[in-house]
Amino acid sequence: MSAAPSVVPPPHPVSVVGIGADGWSGLSGGAREALRGAEVLIGGARQLELLPPECAGVRVAWPSPLRPAVPRLLAEHRERRIAVLASGDPMFYGIGRALAEELGPEGLYVLPHPSSTSYACARLGWPLEDTEVVTLVGRPAARLAASLHEGRRLLVLSADASTPATVAALLTAHGFGPSRMRVLEQLGSEAEAYADGIAESWAHAPGDRLNVIAVECRATADALRLGAVPGLPDEAYEHDGQLTKRHIRAATLATLAPAPGELLWDVGGGSGSIAIEWMRAHGSCRAVSVERDPARAERITRNAERLGVPGLRVVTGPAPAALTELPNPDAVFIGGGLTAAGLLDACWEALRPGGRLVANTVTLESEALLGERYRLYGGELTRLAVAHAVPVGGFTGWRQAMPVTQWSVRKPSAPVSASPSPPGDRT
């Protein structure tokens, strides 16, 4: 499917030419012809310097910030033949995405070059399809934490020359200090250089800003093991007791059923565990955690950073008032405040058709409310009970945790009328 253009496409498709550290000599004949024929050449200052005088078009360096300038520059030069320079493959974490969003695919003629990840895997002998790529270009380093698993191979796209030291410190802080790191600089050029070492003892001085970091993940014996599915250990979270416990959390996330690109509202965030594990399910999953207590809201932010999802949006304020300006969700989890007047109605109204709502409670008052909504909307009403083995004198017995009542429902495409929620206090 073609994306709808955001600006009027120019008469000629915009040529998007991938260029590597080897510069002009590494370009194909078609790429060279596109650059020679362009009346306007747009790119980074470093990329523009790689072009020879025979590329006679007007040279325009991207300003900072780049993204807001894209529609302006395209509109300014739309009557002329435009060529845009990109690093490596323009459609792999490159400018090609922004251009496609503005012009639509038909407005582009893309000439890719081997990406830095392709070069890196070629040098390392790593199968590209088995190597996870994490970009830290314009993104917080904390997002790397979600990809740390024993034995995994990662390629980290660096923001600049300081990124390797940042990555080494993050690996060490998360119990992956024994991981091997190799920094590959100026890939594809005659100036290729390499640095090799162990994260916890990384002592290399910053090198070239054009670098990729190869990481072979190795954890310490006492590192907390964080799996790839919901239900992280409770000790992974900083909390004050307001935490959806591990087994209930795993069951809740299974019911919420996160899918790529979807948005979750986590209402009554507590420690943020539901929103965090929703986002860990896939790199494109998004979440908003709504928490009325400022101290808990700050704690949610810290947990999100530590567990590799710094993009979690935290809204401090009481629900439903704090929900009014939020984008409509694909799923809603209510973990606190169910008896707040209007909360369930506000969440139901905001939920997209086909979206899922899941609410958990341990109180009789909220349980009665969920029973009422179950009769009105249907769905599933479930009692979740967990018991743990504990010492009883010289023997072992079961200690029952408070049972959790869970209501889950999918919103139909056709609207269903709702009756008002009864007033009450938060639970």
C-alpha positions in Angstrom: 0.0 0.0 0.0 1.2 3.5 -0.8 1.6 6.1 1.9 -0.4 9.3 1.3 2.1 12.1 0.6 2.3 15.0 3.2 3.7 17.5 0.7 3.1 18.0 -3.0 5.5 15.7 -4.8 8.0 17.4 -7.2 7.6 16.8 -11.0 10.5 14.3 -10.9 11.0 11.5 -8.3 13.6 12.5 -5.7 16.7 10.3 -6.0 17.9 9.0 -2.7 21.4 7.7 -3.0 23.1 5.6 -0.3 26.8 6.4 0.1 29.4 4.7 2.3 32.6 5.7 3.9 34.4 4.8 0.6 32.6 7.8 -1.0 32.4 8.3 -4.7 34.5 5.3 -5.7 32.1 2.9 -4.0 29.0 4.1 -5.9 27.4 2.3 -8.8 27.1 3.8 -12.2 23.4 4.5 -11.7 24.0 6.3 -8.4 26.7 8.4 -10.0 24.4 9.4 -12.8 21.7 10.4 -10.4 24.1 12.7 -8.5 25.6 14.2 -11.7 22.1 15.0 -13.0 20.7 16.6 -9.8 20.2 20.3 -9.7 20.0 20.2 -5.9 22.1 17.9 -3.7 20.9 17.5 -0.1 22.8 15.6 2.6 25.0 15.8 5.6 28.0 18.1 5.3 30.3 15.1 5.5 28.5 13.3 2.8 28.4 16.3 0.5 32.2 16.6 0.8 32.6 13.1 -0.6 31.2 14.3 -4.0 33.5 15.4 -6.8 33.2 18.7 -8.7 31.4 17.0 -11.6 28.3 16.9 -9.3 27.5 20.5 -10.1 24.1 20.8 -8.3 23.6 23.3 -5.5 24.7 21.7 -2.2 22.4 22.0 0.7 23.4 20.6 4.1 20.7 19.3 6.4 20.1 21.7 9.4 19.6 20.5 12.9 17.0 19.3 13.9 16.7 17.4 10.6 13.2 16.0 10.6 11.2 19.3 10.7 13.3 20.6 7.8 12.4 17.8 5.4 9.1 19.2 4.1 10.4 22.7 3.9 13.4 21.8 1.8 11.4 19.5 -0.5 8.9 22.3 -1.1 11.6 24.9 -1.6 13.3 23.0 -4.3 10.4 21.0 -5.8 10.7 22.4 -9.3 14.3 21.2 -9.6 15.8 17.7 -9.8 16.7 16.7 -6.3 19.1 14.0 -5.0 19.4 13.2 -1.3 22.5 11.6 0.1 22.0 8.9 2.8 24.4 6.8 4.8 24.4 3.2 3.5 20.9 1.9 2.9 18.5 4.9 3.1 15.6 2.6 4.1 17.4 1.1 7.1 17.3 3.6 10.0 17.9 6.3 7.3 16.5 9.4 5.8 14.5 7.3 3.3 11.7 6.7 5.9 11.1 10.5 6.4 11.2 11.1 2.6 8.7 8.3 2.0 6.4 9.7 4.7 6.4 13.1 3.0 6.4 12.1 -0.7 4.9 8.6 -0.8 6.9 5.7 -2.3 6.1 6.8 -5.8 7.9 10.1 -5.2 11.2 8.4 -4.6 13.9 6.6 -6.6 16.1 4.8 -4.0 19.6 3.6 -4.8 20.8 1.8 -1.7 24.4 1.1 -0.7 25.5 -1.7 1.6 24.6 -0.7 5.2 27.1 -0.6 8.0 25.4 -3.6 9.5 26.0 -5.6 6.3 29.6 -4.6 6.3 30.0 -5.4 10.0 28.4 -8.9 9.7 30.7 -9.6 6.7 33.8 -8.7 8.7 32.7 -10.6 11.8 31.3 -13.7 10.0 27.9 -13.3 11.7 24.7 -14.3 9.8 22.8 -11.0 9.4 19.5 -12.7 10.0 20.6 -13.9 13.4 22.0 -10.6 14.5 19.9 -8.0 16.4 20.4 -4.4 15.4 19.9 -1.6 18.0 20.3 2.0 17.0 21.3 4.6 19.5 21.4 7.4 16.9 19.1 10.0 18.3 17.8 7.5 20.9 18.6 6.9 24.6 21.2 4.3 25.3 18.9 2.8 27.9 16.9 1.1 25.1 19.8 -1.3 24.7 19.0 -3.0 28.0 15.9 -4.7 26.5 18.1 -6.7 24.1 20.5 -8.1 26.6 20.3 -11.9 26.8 23.0 -14.5 27.4 24.6 -15.6 24.1 23.0 -13.0 21.9 24.9 -11.1 19.2 24.1 -7.4 18.9 25.1 -4.7 16.5 24.8 -1.2 18.0 24.6 1.7 15.6 26.6 4.5 17.4 25.5 8.1 17.8 29.1 9.3 17.9 32.6 8.4 19.1 31.5 8.4 22.8 28.9 5.6 22.3 31.3 2.6 22.8 32.2 3.8 26.3 28.5 4.4 27.1 27.6 0.9 25.9 30.4 -0.6 28.0 29.2 1.1 31.1 25.6 0.1 30.5 26.5 -3.6 29.9 28.5 -3.6 33.1 25.7 -1.9 35.1 23.2 -4.6 33.9 25.4 -7.6 34.8 26.8 -8.1 31.3 30.3 -6.8 32.1 32.0 -10.0 30.7 30.5 -9.3 27.2 33.0 -9.0 24.3 32.9 -5.7 22.4 34.4 -4.9 19.0 34.2 -1.4 17.6 34.3 -1.3 13.8 35.1 2.2 12.3 34.9 3.6 8.8 33.5 0.4 7.4 34.0 0.0 3.7 36.7 2.5 3.4 40.5 2.2 3.3 40.6 3.7 6.8 38.7 0.8 8.4 39.9 0.3 12.0 38.9 -2.0 14.9 39.0 -2.0 18.7 38.5 -5.1 20.7 37.9 -5.6 24.5 35.6 -6.6 27.3 32.9 -4.3 28.5 33.8 -4.2 32.2 37.4 -3.3 31.4 36.9 -1.2 28.3 39.6 1.4 28.2 39.9 2.4 24.6 39.9 6.1 23.9 37.1 7.5 21.6 37.9 6.8 18.0 36.1 7.7 14.8 32.5 8.9 15.1 31.4 6.5 12.2 31.4 3.3 14.1 29.4 0.2 14.8 29.6 -1.8 18.0 29.5 -5.6 17.9 28.5 -7.1 21.3 28.6 -10.8 22.2 26.4 -10.9 25.4 27.8 -12.7 28.4 26.2 -12.3 31.8 27.8 -12.6 35.2 26.8 -15.6 37.3 24.7 -13.5 39.6 23.0 -11.3 37.0 19.2 -11.2 37.3 17.8 -13.2 34.4 15.2 -11.3 32.4 13.3 -13.4 29.9 11.8 -12.5 26.6 8.2 -13.1 27.7 6.0 -11.3 30.3 6.5 -12.2 33.9 9.8 -10.7 34.9 11.0 -11.5 38.4 9.5 -9.1 41.0 13.0 -8.1 42.1 13.5 -6.5 38.6 11.4 -3.7 39.8 11.9 -0.9 42.3 8.5 -0.6 44.1 6.8 0.3 47.4 4.5 -2.7 47.4 2.3 -1.4 44.6 3.4 -4.0 42.0 1.3 -6.5 40.0 3.1 -9.6 41.1 4.9 -11.9 38.6 2.3 -14.7 38.0 -0.6 -12.3 37.9 1.4 -10.0 35.6 2.1 -12.8 33.2 -1.5 -13.8 33.0 -2.6 -10.2 32.6 -0.2 -9.5 29.7 -1.3 -12.7 28.0 -4.9 -11.4 28.2 -4.0 -7.9 27.0 -2.2 -9.7 24.0 0.2 -6.9 22.9 0.9 -6.7 19.1 3.4 -4.7 17.2 2.6 -1.0 17.0 -0.2 -1.0 19.5 -0.8 1.6 22.3 -1.6 0.6 25.9 -3.1 2.8 28.6 -1.8 1.5 32.0 -4.1 3.2 34.5 -3.0 3.2 38.1 0.6 2.4 37.0 2.0 1.7 40.5 5.5 0.5 39.5 4.8 0.5 35.8 5.3 -3.3 35.4 2.4 -3.9 33.0 3.3 -1.0 30.7 7.0 -1.9 30.8 6.4 -5.5 29.9 3.9 -4.5 27.2 6.6 -2.4 25.6 9.3 -5.2 26.0 7.0 -7.5 24.0 7.9 -5.7 20.7 10.1 -2.7 19.9 7.2 -0.9 18.3 4.7 -1.3 21.2 3.9 1.9 22.9 2.4 2.6 26.3 1.2 5.4 28.6 1.4 4.8 32.3 -1.0 7.0 34.3 -0.2 7.4 38.0 -1.6 10.0 40.4 1.3 9.8 43.0 4.4 11.8 41.9 6.8 9.6 43.8 5.4 6.5 42.1 5.4 8.2 38.7 9.2 8.9 39.1 9.7 5.3 40.1 7.9 4.1 37.0 10.3 6.2 34.9 13.4 4.7 36.6 12.0 1.2 36.1 11.4 1.9 32.4 14.9 3.2 31.9 16.5 0.2 33.7 14.5 -2.4 31.9 15.1 -1.0 28.4 12.0 0.9 27.5 12.8 4.6 28.1 10.2 5.6 25.6 7.4 4.8 28.1 5.3 7.9 28.6 4.4 8.6 32.2 1.5 10.9 33.0 1.2 12.1 36.6 -2.4 12.8 37.7 -5.7 11.2 38.8 -7.8 9.3 36.3 -10.1 9.9 34.6 -9.1 13.5 34.4 -5.5 12.7 33.3 -6.8 10.7 30.4 -8.5 13.4 28.4 -5.6 14.5 26.2 -4.2 11.0 25.5 -4.3 9.3 22.1 -6.9 6.6 21.8 -5.5 3.2 23.0 -5.7 -0.3 21.4 -5.7 -1.8 24.9 -6.4 -0.5 28.5 -5.3 -2.0 31.7 -6.8 -0.7 35.0 -4.8 -1.8 38.0 -6.0 0.8 40.5 -8.8 3.3 41.1 -11.6 1.3 39.6 -14.3 2.9 41.8 -13.3 6.4 40.8 -16.4 8.0 39.3 -16.4 7.8 35.5 -13.1 5.9 35.1 -14.5 2.8 33.5 -16.7 4.8 31.2 -13.9 7.0 30.1 -11.6 4.1 29.3 -14.3 2.3 27.4 -15.2 5.3 25.4 -11.6 6.0 24.5 -10.8 2.4 23.5 -10.6 1.8 19.8 -13.1 -0.6 18.2 -11.8 -4.1 18.6 -9.5 -3.0 21.5 -9.1 -4.9 24.7 -9.8 -3.8 28.3 -8.5 -5.7 31.3 -9.2 -4.7 34.9 -7.8 -6.4 38.0 -8.9 -5.9 41.6 -8.6 -7.5 45.1 -11.5 -5.6 46.8 -15.2 -6.6 47.1 -16.3 -3.1 46.1 -14.4 -3.1 42.8 -15.3 -6.8 42.2 -19.0 -5.8 42.4 -18.4 -3.1 39.8 -16.6 -5.6 37.5 -19.5 -8.0 37.9 -21.9 -5.3 36.8 -19.8 -4.5 33.7 -19.5 -8.2 32.9 -23.3 -8.5 32.8 -23.5 -5.4 30.6 -20.6 -6.0 28.2 -19.8 -9.7 28.4 -16.2 -10.7 28.1 -14.6 -13.0 30.7 -14.6 -12.8 34.5 -11.8 -14.7 36.1 -10.5 -15.4 39.6 -6.7 -15.7 39.7 -5.2 -17.3 42.8 -1.5 -18.0 43.5 0.0 -19.8 46.5 3.7 -20.1 47.4 5.4 -22.8 49.5 6.7 -21.5 52.8 8.3 -23.1 55.9 5.8 -24.3 58.5 7.9 -25.2 61.5 10.0 -28.1 60.2 7.7 -28.7 57.3 6.4 -26.9 54.3 3.0 -25.5 53.6 1.2 -23.2 51.2 0.7 -19.5 51.8 -2.2 -18.1 49.7 -1.8 -14.6 48.2 -4.9 -12.4 47.9 -7.0 -13.7 45.0 -7.3 -11.3 42.0 -10.6 -10.8 40.2 -10.0 -10.0 36.5 -12.5 -8.8 34.0 -11.4 -8.8 30.3 -13.5 -7.7 27.4 -13.0 -6.8 23.7 -14.8 -3.7 22.4 -17.0 -4.5 19.5 -17.1 -2.4 16.3 -20.6 -1.3 16.9 -21.1 0.9 20.0 -22.6 -0.5 23.2 -24.3 1.9 25.6 -22.9 2.1 29.1 -24.5 3.0 32.4 -22.7 5.4 34.7 -20.1 4.1 37.2 -21.1 4.5 40.8 -19.1 7.1 42.8 -16.6 5.8 45.3 -13.1 6.0 46.5 -9.9 4.6 44.8 -8.7 1.2 45.7 
